[in-house]
Amino acid sequence: MQDYPLVVTSILDYAARYHAEQEVISRTVEGGTHRYTYADMHKRAQLCSLAFHKLGVRQVDLQDLGAL
């Protein structure tokens, strides 16, 4: 049994901690590819979270978005 909830932030934290230099490859809308590491993705997610916080977006607001 896990000691923490299985949520996206936990998954990103784990990936950044244990697989920091593993490359993530995703396809763009235009058809190209975008490459970065789990450490880079974790940093970008933290910056995105900080931006939402500075804009006054609360966690409950984001949860409501998921219900749409």
Secondary structure per residue as TSV (DSSP state, phi and psi in degrees):
chain	resnum	aa	ss	phi	psi
A	1	M	-	360.0	143.6
A	2	Q	-	-83.3	151.4
A	3	D	S	-95.1	5.7
A	4	Y	S	-145.7	156.1
A	5	P	-	-70.1	147.7
A	6	L	-	-85.8	90.4
A	7	V	-	-126.9	165.2
A	8	V	H	-57.2	-40.9
A	9	T	H	-62.7	-37.9
A	10	S	H	-65.2	-40.0
A	11	I	H	-65.5	-44.4
A	12	L	H	-65.2	-40.8
A	13	D	H	-60.6	-45.6
A	14	Y	H	-61.6	-47.8
A	15	A	H	-61.0	-42.5
A	16	A	H	-67.9	-35.3
A	17	R	H	-74.4	-44.9
A	18	Y	H	-103.3	-14.2
A	19	H	S	-137.5	39.7
A	20	A	T	-53.2	-39.8
A	21	E	T	-93.8	1.2
A	22	Q	-	-67.1	134.3
A	23	E	E	-82.9	138.0
A	24	V	E	-108.1	129.0
A	25	I	E	-121.5	124.4
A	26	S	E	-129.1	157.4
A	27	R	E	-98.9	135.6
A	28	T	-	-84.6	166.6
A	29	V	T	-61.3	-34.2
A	30	E	T	-74.9	-10.0
A	31	G	S	105.7	-10.0
A	32	G	-	-80.3	-175.4
A	33	T	E	-120.1	152.9
A	34	H	E	-123.6	128.1
A	35	R	E	-119.5	135.4
A	36	Y	E	-161.3	171.2
A	37	T	E	-97.0	166.5
A	38	Y	H	-61.1	-35.4
A	39	A	H	-62.1	-43.1
A	40	D	H	-63.9	-42.9
A	41	M	H	-63.2	-40.4
A	42	H	H	-62.8	-44.3
A	43	K	H	-62.6	-43.4
A	44	R	H	-63.1	-39.0
A	45	A	H	-64.8	-40.1
A	46	Q	H	-64.9	-40.8
A	47	L	H	-65.0	-38.7
A	48	C	H	-63.4	-43.9
A	49	S	H	-60.9	-43.0
A	50	L	H	-63.1	-40.9
A	51	A	H	-62.8	-44.6
A	52	F	H	-59.9	-43.7
A	53	H	H	-60.2	-44.8
A	54	K	H	-65.8	-27.3
A	55	L	T	-82.2	-5.0
A	56	G	T	88.5	11.0
A	57	V	-	-76.7	128.0
A	58	R	-	-96.4	160.7
A	59	Q	H	-59.0	-38.0
A	60	V	H	-65.0	-31.5
A	61	D	H	-63.9	-41.3
A	62	L	H	-69.9	-34.7
A	63	Q	H	-65.0	-38.1
A	64	D	H	-64.2	-34.8
A	65	L	H	-62.0	-39.3
A	66	G	H	-65.3	-22.6
A	67	A	T	-81.6	-11.3
A	68	L	-	-72.0	360.0
